[in-house]
Amino acid sequence: MPTSAYEGLPSLKEAYSVEFEAVPPYNFELTVHKPAGWWWSTPNEIFEDGVLWTATRLNSTAVGLKLKSVGTVQKPRVRCGVFAREKISAQDEACVTRIVKRALRTEEDISEFYALARKDDVLKAVVEDLYGMHTVSWPELFPALILAVALQMAPMKRSNQMMELLLENFGERVRFDGKVLGYWPSPERVAALSVDELRAKAKLGYRAENLVSIAKALRAGFPTMQQLWEIGPSETKKRLLSLRGIGEYSAEIIMPGMGFPLDVWSAKIFNILFYGTEPENVRKSIMALKQAAEERWGKWKGYAFVYVLNDLPRISARIGVDLTIF
């Protein structure tokens, strides 16, 4: 989009900057810019020359984030610049820093996962390919719920279309540090929309009613992502499943610590890796595959899921089966 389109868009000012350490091994680039193209906070975030420009929300207001590594994989350190419209209080500084550190999983020790992986036929080469990569969590809850709704019963091209239209028609743009990027609509914005308008402008179909209902639930006091971190995975899943349109698969995408969210595509991949062949009935195989992953990897199954799906080209070359075609 031409620069003139952003005329009048206020530029956020750097409110504060902070540096923090991470538990090694921690590869910042692999963590925030996954090989499979997964983004962290918004599809419009910018990653250039080892620097990530992205955004989140503080007290319902979008703030810009500029993140870069100032350490190494074995002595990791991350610098975070926070950009806002107004001065940020010391309390809010501490809140944003805590959100970013938790979402980047900088305090998570993955040495136990690596010890398990190096004895596992599927993972032992994968962890060397992606050494130091951490999973990430969502900085805030509503974008995670938007993704979960957009992924429901839709091919990836269709899901991307829905998210792009949501960002274009109802999201907001933030300008800071010479960059402009789009960020998700707030729950307040979506809750105020009619289902018909959301359906028409974002091509959501039946999902529009679900998303408006979810936005209203968040406005009514549904726990924040930070609160979900505190109540534990079992209660978190129970709360998420209470939201309209959120089922098992969606909840596992959203949950802090990510479960093993198999769909038809990923079920084929893991069936080949576990048993050497595609399943006869993909949908019926999902529960058995989830159980096999639990028995094989336990609490680290979410990490195994992320590592495998981000290393498919090299896994394919090793096993002589192209897993990228599913």
C-alpha positions in Angstrom: 0.0 0.0 0.0 1.4 3.4 -0.9 2.8 5.7 1.8 0.0 8.2 1.2 -2.5 5.7 2.5 -1.0 6.1 6.0 -1.1 9.9 6.0 -2.7 11.0 9.3 -1.9 7.7 11.0 -0.2 8.8 14.3 3.2 7.4 15.0 3.7 5.6 18.3 6.6 6.8 20.4 9.0 4.5 22.2 7.7 4.3 25.8 10.4 2.2 27.2 13.0 -0.5 26.4 14.0 -3.5 28.4 16.4 -6.4 28.0 15.9 -9.9 29.5 17.6 -13.2 29.5 16.2 -16.5 28.3 16.9 -20.0 29.4 19.3 -21.7 26.9 19.3 -23.0 24.4 17.2 -20.2 22.9 17.3 -19.4 19.2 15.5 -16.1 18.9 15.1 -16.2 15.1 13.7 -19.7 15.0 11.4 -18.9 17.9 9.7 -15.8 16.5 10.1 -16.6 12.8 9.3 -20.2 12.4 10.6 -22.0 9.2 7.0 -23.0 8.3 6.1 -19.4 8.1 4.1 -19.3 11.4 3.7 -15.8 12.8 3.6 -14.9 16.5 1.1 -12.1 17.2 -0.3 -10.9 13.8 0.1 -12.1 10.2 1.2 -8.5 9.4 4.2 -8.5 11.7 7.6 -7.7 10.0 10.8 -9.7 10.4 13.9 -8.2 8.8 17.6 -8.8 9.6 16.9 -10.5 12.8 14.4 -7.9 14.1 10.7 -8.4 14.7 8.2 -5.6 14.6 4.9 -6.7 15.9 2.1 -5.6 18.3 -0.1 -6.5 21.2 -2.7 -4.8 23.4 -2.4 -3.0 26.7 -5.6 -2.1 28.4 -7.5 -2.5 25.0 -5.0 -0.2 23.3 -2.6 -1.4 20.6 1.1 -1.0 21.4 4.1 -1.7 19.1 6.9 -4.1 19.9 10.4 -4.2 18.5 12.2 -7.3 19.4 15.7 -8.5 18.6 18.4 -10.8 20.0 21.3 -9.2 21.7 22.8 -12.5 22.8 23.6 -16.0 21.5 21.8 -19.4 21.5 23.7 -20.4 24.6 23.7 -17.0 26.3 20.4 -15.7 25.1 19.3 -12.2 25.7 16.4 -10.3 24.1 15.8 -6.5 23.8 12.2 -5.3 23.6 11.2 -1.8 22.7 7.6 -0.9 23.5 5.9 1.9 21.5 2.7 3.6 22.7 0.6 6.7 22.1 1.1 7.9 25.6 3.4 7.5 28.6 3.2 4.1 30.2 3.1 3.7 34.0 5.7 1.6 35.8 2.9 -0.9 36.6 2.0 -1.2 32.9 5.6 -1.5 31.9 5.9 -4.5 34.2 2.7 -5.9 32.8 3.9 -5.7 29.1 7.3 -7.1 29.9 5.7 -10.0 31.7 3.3 -10.7 28.8 6.2 -10.6 26.3 8.5 -12.8 28.3 5.8 -15.4 28.9 4.5 -15.4 25.3 8.1 -15.8 24.0 8.6 -18.6 26.6 12.0 -17.2 27.6 11.8 -18.8 31.1 11.0 -22.3 29.9 13.7 -24.9 30.3 13.5 -27.3 27.4 16.5 -29.5 28.4 14.1 -32.3 29.4 12.5 -32.2 25.9 15.9 -32.4 24.3 16.9 -35.4 26.4 13.7 -37.2 25.4 14.0 -36.2 21.8 17.5 -37.4 21.3 16.3 -40.9 22.2 13.3 -40.7 19.9 13.5 -42.0 16.3 11.2 -39.2 15.0 12.7 -36.3 16.9 16.4 -37.0 17.3 17.4 -35.3 14.0 14.7 -32.7 14.2 16.0 -31.1 17.4 19.4 -30.7 15.8 17.9 -29.1 12.7 16.0 -26.6 14.9 18.3 -26.4 17.9 17.2 -23.7 20.3 13.7 -23.2 18.9 11.0 -22.6 21.5 7.3 -22.7 21.0 5.5 -19.5 21.6 2.2 -18.5 23.3 -0.2 -15.8 22.4 0.4 -12.4 23.9 -3.4 -11.9 24.2 -6.4 -14.2 23.9 -8.7 -12.7 21.2 -6.3 -13.1 18.2 -5.9 -16.8 19.2 -9.6 -17.2 19.2 -9.9 -15.5 15.8 -7.4 -17.9 14.4 -9.2 -20.9 15.9 -12.5 -19.8 14.4 -10.9 -19.1 11.0 -9.3 -22.5 10.8 -12.6 -24.4 11.5 -13.7 -26.6 8.6 -11.7 -24.6 6.0 -8.6 -25.1 3.8 -5.7 -22.8 4.7 -6.4 -20.5 1.7 -9.9 -19.9 2.9 -8.8 -19.4 6.5 -6.2 -16.8 5.3 -8.8 -15.0 3.3 -11.0 -14.6 6.4 -8.2 -13.4 8.6 -7.0 -10.9 5.9 -10.5 -9.5 5.5 -10.9 -9.2 9.3 -7.7 -7.3 9.5 -8.5 -5.1 6.5 -12.0 -4.2 7.5 -12.1 -4.2 11.3 -8.4 -4.3 12.5 -6.2 -1.3 13.2 -2.9 -0.1 11.8 0.0 0.9 14.0 2.9 3.0 12.9 6.2 3.0 14.9 9.9 2.9 14.3 9.4 3.6 10.6 7.1 0.6 10.1 3.4 0.2 9.6 1.6 -3.0 10.3 -2.0 -4.3 10.8 -3.3 -5.6 14.0 -6.4 -7.6 15.0 -9.7 -6.0 15.8 -10.4 -5.7 19.5 -13.2 -7.7 21.2 -15.0 -4.4 21.8 -15.0 -3.7 18.1 -16.2 -7.1 17.0 -18.8 -7.3 19.8 -20.4 -4.1 18.5 -20.7 -5.4 14.9 -23.8 -7.1 13.5 -23.4 -10.7 12.5 -24.6 -9.8 9.0 -21.9 -7.1 8.6 -19.2 -9.4 9.9 -20.3 -12.2 7.7 -20.5 -10.1 4.6 -17.2 -8.2 5.0 -15.0 -10.9 6.3 -16.6 -13.9 4.5 -16.9 -15.8 7.7 -20.2 -17.6 7.0 -21.6 -19.4 10.1 -18.4 -18.4 12.0 -19.5 -14.8 12.2 -22.1 -15.6 14.9 -19.5 -17.6 16.8 -17.0 -14.7 16.7 -19.5 -12.1 17.9 -20.5 -14.4 20.7 -16.9 -14.9 21.7 -16.1 -11.2 21.6 -19.1 -10.5 23.9 -18.0 -13.2 26.3 -14.5 -11.6 26.5 -16.1 -8.2 27.2 -18.2 -9.8 29.9 -15.2 -10.9 31.9 -13.9 -14.1 30.4 -10.3 -14.7 31.7 -7.5 -13.0 29.9 -4.6 -15.0 28.4 -2.5 -14.1 31.5 -5.3 -15.4 33.8 -5.5 -18.6 31.8 -1.8 -19.2 32.4 -2.5 -19.1 36.2 -5.4 -21.5 36.4 -3.7 -24.5 34.7 -4.3 -26.5 31.5 -7.4 -28.6 32.7 -9.4 -25.6 33.9 -8.2 -23.5 30.9 -9.5 -26.1 28.5 -12.8 -26.3 30.3 -13.2 -22.5 30.1 -12.3 -22.4 26.4 -14.8 -25.1 25.6 -17.5 -23.0 27.2 -17.2 -20.4 24.4 -19.5 -20.7 21.4 -17.9 -22.5 18.5 -14.7 -23.6 20.4 -14.2 -27.3 20.4 -11.3 -29.7 21.3 -9.1 -28.8 18.3 -9.6 -25.1 18.7 -8.9 -25.2 22.4 -5.6 -27.0 21.9 -4.5 -24.3 19.5 -5.3 -21.6 22.0 -4.1 -23.1 25.2 -0.9 -21.9 26.8 1.5 -24.7 26.4 -0.3 -26.0 23.3 -1.7 -29.5 23.1 -1.5 -31.8 20.2 -4.0 -30.2 17.8 -4.4 -32.8 15.0 -6.4 -32.0 11.9 -6.8 -34.1 8.7 -3.5 -32.7 7.3 -1.3 -33.2 10.4 -2.9 -36.6 11.2 -1.6 -38.0 7.8 1.9 -36.7 8.6 2.1 -38.2 12.1 0.5 -41.5 11.0 3.3 -41.9 8.5 6.0 -41.0 11.1 4.5 -43.4 13.6 3.5 -46.3 11.4 5.0 -45.7 8.0 1.7 -45.3 6.1 -1.2 -43.0 5.7 -4.3 -43.9 7.8 -7.2 -45.7 6.1 -9.6 -43.3 7.7 -8.0 -40.1 8.7 -10.7 -38.7 11.0 -11.0 -41.9 12.9 -7.2 -42.1 13.3 -7.0 -38.8 15.2 -7.8 -40.0 18.7 -5.5 -43.0 18.4 -2.7 -40.7 17.2 -3.2 -38.3 20.1 -3.0 -41.2 22.5 0.2 -42.4 20.8 1.7 -39.0 21.1 0.7 -38.8 24.8 2.4 -42.1 25.5 5.4 -41.3 23.5 6.1 -37.7 24.5 3.9 -36.9 27.5 3.9 -33.2 28.5 6.3 -32.5 25.6 3.9 -33.6 22.9 3.1 -29.9 22.0 6.8 -29.3 21.5 7.1 -32.4 19.3 4.1 -31.2 17.2 5.7 -27.8 16.6 9.1 -29.2 15.8 7.9 -31.8 13.4 5.7 -29.4 11.4 8.5 -26.8 11.1 11.0 -29.4 9.8 8.9 -31.2 7.2 11.3 -30.7 4.2 14.3 -32.2 6.0 12.2 -35.0 7.5 10.8 -35.8 4.0 14.3 -36.0 2.6 15.4 -38.4 5.4 12.5 -40.8 5.1 12.0 -40.6 1.4 8.3 -39.5 1.6 7.2 -36.0 0.8 5.3 -34.9 3.8 4.8 -31.3 2.5 2.2 -32.4 -0.1 -0.6 -33.1 2.3 
